[in-house]
Amino acid sequence: MNAARTLATTGRVLTQVRHDPRTVALLLLVPSLLIGLIAWIFTDTSVFATIGPAMIALFPFIVMFLITSISTLRERRSGTLERLLSMPLGKGDFLLGYGLAFGLIGVVQTAIAVSFAVWVCGLEISGPLGLLFAVAIADALLGTALGLLASAFARSEFQVVQFMPAFVFPQILLGGIFLPRDQLPAVLEAISDWLPLSFAIDALNAVAADSEDLGYVLTKLGVILAWVVGAIAVGSITLRRRTR
């Protein structure tokens, strides 16, 4: 991989996104609006205080997965990727450039979502707020990396949406949002232990409640980042030049 080519790809993607106001609004505002809707639904109850940290993990993850996977797939379907790879640009440069671009967007998105949840919706955070930001950003990067991985296998935008039940829904159901993971049936708990979103939800819940030490949270954060690196690496190996 070449740093200059990777950064050039990052700049091109950011320029494209900047000229699409609807995509910018979807990326930056929708997660916060959904968090606000959840908080509004559970007004005058303690439910939002319980599930709020998980919502910070869930909505940015889903949005980054969808936007990243569809955007990358369009590069292949339009023939742009084939033209780019005919020049001195490797698959790793392409995917890492996309990952950096959407990762930077994910940082801004997460800052808005966490700030909105804490200072507007009143989500109480007992642990360090900076650590909460770090885990939430890693979660957004996870959605980006898995979106890049899904785009490497999909042949159409419709297939990308079909990957949602395979990549995202099991993580939502088994991540501890609806039921604490230690109360799941043994087999499902074992499966959830290998799902990356589970680590993000566990870490965010631990920071919000200040219920675990720093080592616990950093371990979860390390696993999330390992998934990010692994997804981008596998995606660079399996990415096809063009979808026919």
N, C-alpha and C positions, 0 to 999 in steps of 0.2 A: 504494500500500500504506500501511497505517496501523499504526504501532508498537504502539498499545494493543490493537488487534484481533489482531495477530499474536501478542503475548505472551499474550493471553487464550486463544487457540487452543493455544499451547504449554502453558499451565497445565492446560487441560482434558485434553490428551493425556497429560501426565505423571500426572495424577490417575487416569485410566483404567488406565494401565499399573501404577500402584502398587497397585491393587486386584486385580491378576491375578498371583498369585505364580508361576504356571507360566511366564508370559511373562517376568517378571523373571528367573527362573532361566535360561530359555533365552537371554535377551539377555546376561546378565552372566557366566554360568558355562560355557556350552557351548563357546565358543571356547577357553577355557583348558583344558577337559577334552580337547578334540580335540588341542590342541597337546601336552598331556601324553601322550596316547596315541601320537602320532607319536614323541615323545622316547623313550617306553618301547619301542616297536617297534624302534627303532634304537639300543638300549642297547649300549654297548661298541663302537660304530662311530663314524665321523666324519660320517655322513650327516646327522644332525640339525644339526650345526654348519653344514652347507652349505645345507640347505633350511629351517632354523628361521626365518630372517628372512622368507622367502616365506610360511610358515605364519602368521606374525603378520599378514601382509597378507591372506591368503586367507580364513581362517575368520571374522574379524569382518566382512569384506566380504560374505560369503555370508549370514550371519545377519541383518545389518542390511538387506540387499536384500529378503530374504523377509519379515521382520517388518514393515518399513515398507510394502512394496507391498500386502501382504494387509490390514493395518490401514487403510490409506487407501482401498482398494477397498471394504471393509465400510462405510465412511462413505457411499459412494455407493449401494451396494446397499440399505442400510437406509433411505435417504432422508434421513439426517442432513445430508449435504452440501447437498441441495436446500433444506432448511429453513434451514440456516446462510446460504446465499447469497441467500435471500430477505430477509435482514437486511443491514445495511451491512457485509458481509464479502466481500471480493474473493477471487478464486481465488489470487492471489498471496499474500494474507494467510494463506489456509488452508494452502497448500503450504509457505510459509516457516515458519509456526507448527509444522507437522508436522516440517519439517526441523530446526528448533531443538530441539524436544522429543527427537527421536530422535538428534540430534547430541549433546545433553547426555548421553543414555544411552550413546552411542558413546564419549564421552570416558571414562566410568567403565569401560565394558567394555574399552576399550583399555588403560587403566591396569592393570586386573586381568590381562589377557592378557599384556602385556609383562612385568609384574612376575613373573608365574608362569613365563614362559619363561626369564627371566634368573636369578631367584633360587631357583626350585624345580627347573626342568629343566636348569639349568646352561648356557644358551645364552651363549656368549661374545660380547661386544660391544666392539669395539676403538675405535669412534668415540664421540662424545658421546651419552650415554643420553637427554638431553633432546631432542636432534634426532631420535632414534629414536622417542620418544613423539610428537613433532610429526607425523612422517610417518605413523605408525600411526593417529593420530587423523584425519588427512586422509583416509586410506584408508577408515576407518569412515564418515566423512561422505560419501565417494564411494558406498559401498554404499547409504547412506540416500537420496542424491539420485537414483541410478539406480532405486531401488525406487519412489520417488515418480513418476519418469518412466514406468516400466512400468505403474504403477497407472492412469495417465491413459489408457492404451490398452487395458488388459484389461477384459473384461466379467464375469469370474468368477474365483474363487480358482484354479480349474483352469487358466485361461489365464495367470494369474500364474506358476504353476509351469512352464507351457510356455515362458514367456519366459526361463527359466533357460538352456536350450540356446542361445538367441539372444544374451542379454546377458552371461552369466557363463561358460559352458563354453569358448567360444573364448578368452576372456581367461586362463582357467586353462591351457589347452593351449599357448597361444602366449606366455605371460607370462614364460617362462624358468624355470619350476619343474622341468620334466622334462628340458629341454635348454637350454643357454645360447642366448639369442636370436640371437647372432651366428653360431651354428652351424645355424640353421634354413635351409631353402631360401629363396632370395632373395625369392620372392613372399610367403612366410609371414612372413619377417622384416619386409618392408615393411608388411604388415598389422599385425603386432604393434607397430610403431612408432606406430600410431594408437590403440591400445587403452589406456584409462586405467590398468587394473590393472598393465600393464607398467611404467608410470612409478613406481607405488608399490613394486613388487618391486625394480626397479633401485635406487631410493633407499634402501630398507631394506637391501639387500645392500651398497650402498656404505657406509652408516653402520656396519653390523655389521663389515665388513672394514676400515673406515677407508681405502678404496682411492681415493676421489675427494675433491676439495676441496669447500669449503662451497658455492661457486657452483653446482656440478653438482647437489648435493642440493636447493638452493633452487629451481633451475630445474625439476626434476622435481616438487617440491612445488607450484610455481606452476601447472604444467599440471594437476595433480590438482584444485586449487582452482578452476581455470577450468572443468573438467568439472563440478564440483559446481554452480557458478553457472549454467552453461549448461543442465544437466539440469533444474534447478528452474525456470528461465525457460521452457524449452520445455514442461515439464509444466504450468505455469500457463496457457499458451496453449491447449494441447490438452485440458485437463481438462474432462470433461463433468459436468453437474450430477448426473445420475442414470444408473445402468446399468439398462436395461430388458431 
